[in-house]
Amino acid sequence: MQKNTTVFLALIYSLLFAAAVCFFFYGDHVQYITYPYLVGLLFMLPFIYAAIFLKRKNEGGLLGGRPAFKEGLKFVVIATLFMALFQVLFFEFSFREYKINFMQTMGPQILKEQIAAGKMKMDEADIPKMIAADIEGVTVFKEITAVVFKNLFFGTFASVVSAIILKRKA
């Protein structure tokens, strides 16, 4: 029963995350698309805490630090797998075109502003080459890698903190 609880919590978390990303992207709030990714990381902590708490409750109120950490990490891995699946679908169906379109339309203007401000040292004639190279770099691997590493890094930290708080020995 406990294994199903962790999977269920990871599924709920992933669905809430996906709903938030879709709301911002498809709801004409695309300029704030990074917010659900950042807030989603912060909201991972209560779900990890709940997974460990339910494991402790299932074990009769006693749970050591190592099993508590393992339960939190199990939640993180399962949620990350769900989120990576969502990210692949989201990227392939919508975000790739948006990102490439943004680079082609807004990229030259942004690069010209950076050259004028002295932040980049390049000629304006090289802008199309740079944008073409950036467009070639738009891959699903980069999108998934960013999500996976952020989740695993923060999730491991949140699992350690939650395990320390919730551990109880006889």
C-alpha positions as CSV (number, residue, x, y, z in Angstrom):
1,M,0.0,0.0,0.0
2,Q,2.8,2.4,0.8
3,K,4.5,2.0,-2.6
4,N,1.2,3.1,-4.2
5,T,1.0,6.2,-1.9
6,T,4.4,7.5,-3.0
7,V,3.6,6.9,-6.7
8,F,0.2,8.6,-6.2
9,L,1.8,11.6,-4.5
10,A,4.3,11.9,-7.3
11,L,1.6,11.7,-9.9
12,I,-0.4,14.4,-8.2
13,Y,2.6,16.6,-7.9
14,S,3.5,16.1,-11.6
15,L,0.0,16.8,-12.8
16,L,-0.1,20.0,-10.8
17,F,3.2,21.0,-12.2
18,A,2.1,20.2,-15.8
19,A,-1.2,22.1,-15.3
20,A,0.7,25.2,-14.0
21,V,3.1,25.1,-17.0
22,C,0.2,24.7,-19.5
23,F,-1.7,27.5,-17.8
24,F,1.1,29.9,-18.2
25,F,2.1,28.8,-21.7
26,Y,-1.3,28.5,-23.3
27,G,-3.0,31.2,-21.2
28,D,-1.1,34.1,-22.8
29,H,1.3,34.4,-19.8
30,V,4.2,32.9,-21.6
31,Q,6.5,35.7,-20.5
32,Y,6.2,34.2,-17.0
33,I,6.9,30.6,-18.0
34,T,9.9,30.3,-15.7
35,Y,7.7,30.9,-12.6
36,P,6.0,27.4,-12.5
37,Y,9.4,25.8,-12.8
38,L,10.7,27.7,-9.8
39,V,7.6,27.5,-7.7
40,G,7.3,23.8,-8.7
41,L,10.6,23.1,-7.1
42,L,9.6,24.8,-3.9
43,F,6.3,22.9,-3.8
44,M,8.2,19.6,-4.1
45,L,9.2,19.9,-0.4
46,P,5.6,19.5,1.1
47,F,5.1,16.4,-1.2
48,I,8.3,14.8,-0.1
49,Y,7.5,15.6,3.5
50,A,4.0,14.0,3.1
51,A,5.5,10.9,1.5
52,I,8.0,10.4,4.3
53,F,5.3,11.2,6.9
54,L,2.9,8.6,5.4
55,K,5.7,6.0,5.4
56,R,6.4,6.7,9.1
57,K,2.7,6.4,9.9
58,N,2.6,3.1,8.0
59,E,5.6,1.9,10.0
60,G,3.9,2.4,13.3
61,G,5.4,5.9,14.0
62,L,9.0,4.7,14.0
63,L,11.3,5.4,11.0
64,G,15.0,5.9,10.9
65,G,16.8,8.6,8.9
66,R,18.0,6.3,6.1
67,P,14.6,4.7,5.3
68,A,13.1,8.2,5.5
69,F,15.6,9.6,3.0
70,K,15.1,6.6,0.7
71,E,11.3,7.2,0.7
72,G,11.9,10.9,-0.1
73,L,14.3,10.1,-2.9
74,K,11.9,7.5,-4.3
75,F,9.3,10.2,-4.6
76,V,11.8,12.5,-6.3
77,V,12.8,9.9,-8.9
78,I,9.2,8.9,-9.7
79,A,8.1,12.6,-9.9
80,T,11.1,13.4,-12.1
81,L,10.2,10.6,-14.5
82,F,6.7,11.8,-14.8
83,M,7.9,15.4,-15.3
84,A,10.4,14.3,-17.9
85,L,7.7,12.6,-19.8
86,F,5.6,15.7,-19.7
87,Q,8.5,17.9,-20.7
88,V,9.1,15.7,-23.8
89,L,5.5,15.9,-24.9
90,F,5.3,19.6,-24.1
91,F,8.5,20.4,-26.0
92,E,7.6,18.3,-29.0
93,F,4.1,19.6,-29.4
94,S,4.4,23.2,-28.5
95,F,7.5,24.6,-27.0
96,R,10.0,23.9,-29.7
97,E,8.2,26.0,-32.3
98,Y,7.7,28.8,-29.8
99,K,11.3,28.8,-28.8
100,I,12.6,28.8,-32.4
101,N,10.1,31.5,-33.4
102,F,11.2,33.6,-30.4
103,M,14.9,33.3,-31.4
104,Q,14.1,34.3,-35.0
105,T,11.9,37.2,-34.2
106,M,13.3,38.7,-31.0
107,G,16.8,37.3,-31.1
108,P,18.4,39.8,-33.5
109,Q,16.9,42.7,-31.5
110,I,18.2,41.3,-28.2
111,L,21.7,40.6,-29.6
112,K,21.9,44.2,-31.1
113,E,21.0,45.6,-27.7
114,Q,23.7,43.5,-26.0
115,I,26.3,44.6,-28.6
116,A,25.3,48.2,-28.2
117,A,25.6,47.9,-24.4
118,G,29.0,46.3,-24.7
119,K,28.0,43.0,-23.2
120,M,28.9,41.1,-26.4
121,K,31.8,41.6,-28.6
122,M,30.8,40.6,-32.1
123,D,29.8,42.2,-35.4
124,E,26.2,42.7,-36.4
125,A,26.9,40.7,-39.5
126,D,27.5,37.6,-37.3
127,I,24.0,37.8,-35.8
128,P,22.3,35.5,-38.3
129,K,25.1,32.9,-37.8
130,M,24.7,33.0,-34.1
131,I,20.9,32.7,-34.2
132,A,21.2,29.7,-36.6
133,A,23.6,28.0,-34.2
134,D,21.2,28.7,-31.3
135,I,18.3,27.3,-33.2
136,E,20.3,24.1,-34.0
137,G,20.9,23.8,-30.2
138,V,17.2,23.6,-29.4
139,T,16.9,20.0,-28.5
140,V,14.6,17.9,-26.3
141,F,17.7,16.6,-24.5
142,K,18.6,20.1,-23.2
143,E,15.1,20.7,-22.0
144,I,14.9,17.4,-20.2
145,T,18.4,17.7,-18.7
146,A,17.5,21.0,-17.2
147,V,14.4,19.7,-15.5
148,V,16.0,16.4,-14.4
149,F,19.0,18.0,-12.7
150,K,17.1,20.7,-11.0
151,N,14.6,18.2,-9.6
152,L,17.2,15.7,-8.5
153,F,19.4,18.3,-6.9
154,F,16.6,20.1,-5.0
155,G,14.8,16.9,-4.3
156,T,17.8,15.3,-2.7
157,F,18.2,18.4,-0.5
158,A,14.5,18.4,0.4
159,S,14.6,14.6,1.1
160,V,17.5,15.1,3.5
161,V,15.8,17.9,5.4
162,S,12.5,16.1,5.6
163,A,14.2,12.9,6.7
164,I,16.0,14.7,9.5
165,I,12.8,16.3,10.7
166,L,10.6,13.2,10.5
167,K,13.0,10.4,11.7
168,R,11.8,8.7,14.9
169,K,13.6,5.8,16.6
170,A,12.5,3.7,19.5
